[in-house]
Amino acid sequence: MIEVKNVVKTFDGFHALDGLTMTVPKGGVYGLVGPNGAGKSTILRHLSGAYRQDSGQITLEGQPIYENPGVKRRIAVIPDELYYFGSATTRDMMRFYRDMYPTFDMERYKKLRDAFPEVDERRPLRRLSKGMQKQSAFWLALSCRPDYLLLDEPVDGLDPVMRRQVWSILMGDVSEHGTTVLVSSHNLRELEDVCDHVGLLSHGKVALERSLSELQGGVVKLQIAFDSAEPPELPGDLKILHTSNLGRIYTYIIRGNAQDIQNRFAQFMPLFMEALPLTLEEIFIYEMGGEDYAVRDIVL
């Protein structure tokens, strides 16, 4: 488990992280989403041990990460801007990773060659396309057999087929080996099918952090038609986040248990009533209540 408590980081007076607190459970996929400039890459650099926080605590299973080689060997990172030695090939970087990570699995490296057939491991990385460089980065990181894998905009530059391939391998590692994956992205739609937990980062803080089941089970979209032209007066204790209508069909976004809410609306004898699942985009929009236009940008 990774725990971040009240972390502050400033650059020339600017608070890139402003009291950030988050918990990444072990053995699952945590999606960290937020608009550009929210602090996603900054916190990932702290979690990888590249940055030292001004204040607060960052620990991996109770141990500090910064200047702790034993902990860092358990972490592999794929940053948004990939780094490799000037004229290095994938094979050269493999030798480097093999020396750095005691858990490097040479047999897996050979098997993963078939998963990334477009990557010529003897060709300099600087001569490869962005997509091929990203494939190489996954090839190397997955061969390290890390306990924790930190990904910053991981599938940018990959075609749809390769995206599915990469996610399939990642989910296999999570289920079979208990790998913990932290994915930073500005695209919530990309993470909806793979994340166990989601954190929304805004202005250097985690504004909302919940498990996927809590998010999806705590808000319901109810479509309903009443016998009268105007809707009845609804109980004041209903936590209605949004109301809209098209003719006599009313749509309510309500915080609470779906079955309980339907039971309460049933007393009005509606002509039609249906509870619909919400996407994570919709949940975040209504949970955040339009707090920040930048937050809305990532979910619309």
Rosetta blueprint (number, residue, H / E / L):
1 M L
2 I E
3 E E
4 V E
5 K E
6 N E
7 V E
8 V E
9 K E
10 T E
11 F E
12 D L
13 G L
14 F E
15 H E
16 A E
17 L E
18 D E
19 G E
20 L E
21 T E
22 M E
23 T E
24 V E
25 P L
26 K L
27 G L
28 G L
29 V E
30 Y E
31 G E
32 L E
33 V E
34 G L
35 P L
36 N L
37 G L
38 A L
39 G L
40 K H
41 S H
42 T H
43 I H
44 L H
45 R H
46 H H
47 L H
48 S L
49 G L
50 A L
51 Y L
52 R L
53 Q L
54 D L
55 S E
56 G E
57 Q E
58 I E
59 T E
60 L E
61 E L
62 G L
63 Q E
64 P E
65 I L
66 Y L
67 E L
68 N L
69 P H
70 G H
71 V H
72 K H
73 R L
74 R L
75 I E
76 A E
77 V E
78 I E
79 P L
80 D L
81 E L
82 L L
83 Y L
84 Y L
85 F L
86 G L
87 S L
88 A L
89 T E
90 T H
91 R H
92 D H
93 M H
94 M H
95 R H
96 F H
97 Y H
98 R H
99 D H
100 M H
101 Y L
102 P L
103 T L
104 F L
105 D L
106 M H
107 E H
108 R H
109 Y H
110 K H
111 K H
112 L H
113 R L
114 D L
115 A L
116 F L
117 P L
118 E L
119 V L
120 D L
121 E L
122 R L
123 R L
124 P E
125 L H
126 R H
127 R H
128 L L
129 S L
130 K H
131 G H
132 M H
133 Q H
134 K H
135 Q H
136 S H
137 A H
138 F H
139 W H
140 L H
141 A H
142 L H
143 S H
144 C L
145 R L
146 P L
147 D L
148 Y E
149 L E
150 L E
151 L E
152 D E
153 E L
154 P L
155 V L
156 D L
157 G L
158 L L
159 D L
160 P H
161 V H
162 M H
163 R H
164 R H
165 Q H
166 V H
167 W H
168 S H
169 I H
170 L H
171 M H
172 G H
173 D H
174 V H
175 S H
176 E H
177 H H
178 G L
179 T L
180 T E
181 V E
182 L E
183 V E
184 S E
185 S E
186 H L
187 N L
188 L H
189 R H
190 E H
191 L H
192 E L
193 D L
194 V L
195 C L
196 D L
197 H E
198 V E
199 G E
200 L E
201 L E
202 S E
203 H L
204 G L
205 K E
206 V E
207 A E
208 L E
209 E E
210 R E
211 S E
212 L H
213 S H
214 E H
215 L H
216 Q H
217 G H
218 G L
219 V E
220 V E
221 K E
222 L E
223 Q E
224 I E
225 A E
226 F L
227 D L
228 S L
229 A L
230 E L
231 P L
232 P L
233 E L
234 L L
235 P L
236 G L
237 D L
238 L L
239 K E
240 I E
241 L E
242 H E
243 T E
244 S E
245 N E
246 L E
247 G L
248 R L
249 I E
250 Y E
251 T E
252 Y E
253 I E
254 I E
255 R E
256 G L
257 N L
258 A H
259 Q H
260 D H
261 I H
262 Q H
263 N H
264 R H
265 F H
266 A H
267 Q L
268 F L
269 M L
270 P L
271 L L
272 F E
273 M E
274 E E
275 A E
276 L E
277 P L
278 L L
279 T L
280 L H
281 E H
282 E H
283 I H
284 F H
285 I H
286 Y H
287 E H
288 M H
289 G L
290 G L
291 E L
292 D L
293 Y H
294 A H
295 V H
296 R H
297 D H
298 I H
299 V H
300 L L
